[in-house]
C-alpha cells in the first residue's frame, strides 16, 4: 500500500483537500503544500502496518471501501493508505 501523510489535526481541513490528494500523483518522498497543509508521499507500507496501527487505542481508522482506501488518524497526522494497482506484465 502507498502511504500519503497529511500533517494536520484539523479533520475539516483534511476533508476539504482529501479528493485532491487521492487524485494527485506523488513521486516517492515528494512533499507538497496544499491549502497550507503539508502532504507527502511516505513510501509503501507493508500489510501488517495497518493491522499494527489499528490495534492502538490512539489511532482512528476510517475506510472508503468502494475505493479500497484506509485513513489512519493519530496525533497531528492523517495517513492515507492507497492500494497499489497491479499492472499486468506483457
N, C-alpha and C positions, 0 to 999 in steps of 0.2 A: 504494500500500500504506500502511496505517496502521501507525505505529510506536509501540510501548509500551516505554518504557525501565524497566528494573528495576535499581536500584542496589545490587548485591551481587556479591561474587565467590564466594559460597558456593553451589555447584551444588545441594546438598541442600536448602537453604532455598528456593532458586529453584524447585526441583521441587515442594516442598510447596505453593507458592501458585500454580503455573502455571495449573491449571484454573480457579481463582478469577479470575485475571487475564483469561484469554481469554473468560470468560463475563460479565465486567463491562463495562458501557457506560461509557466515559470521555468527558467533554466535551473539546474541543480545549484543550490545555495544562493539563488538570486533573491535580493531584497528590494521591495518597492514600498513606496508610501502611497496609500490610498485614503484620500479624505482625512489626512493627518494621522493615520494609523499605520504602523509598520507591519508589513506582511512579508513573510519569507518562506521559500521552499526549504524545508528542513531535511530533505532526502527521503529515502524509503525506510519504512519501519517494518519489522517482522510481525507476523500474525500474533505472536504471544505478547507483543507490546500492548495491544488493545485489551487482551484478557487481563494482563497485569494491572494496567491503569484503571480499568473498570471496577476492580476489586477495592480500590482505595476510597475511603469514605469522603474525601475532599474533592473527588472528581465527579463532575456531572457528565453523563453520556446522553447524547441526542443522536437520533438516526433519521436519515432520509432514505427509507427503504426502497423507494422507487428508483433511486439512482445509486444505491449501494454506498452512500456517504455516511460516515460516522463523524460526529463532532465531540471532542472532549473539551471540557472547560474546567480549568483549575487555576487558582491564583489569578494572575493578571494575563492569562493567555488562553486562547482558543486554539485547538489543534484540529484541523480538518483532515480526516483520513480518506483519501480518494482511492478507489480501486484502480490498479494499473491494468489498462486494457491490453490484452494479449494480442499480438499481431501474428497472423499466420505467415510462416516462412514458406516461400515458394521453392 
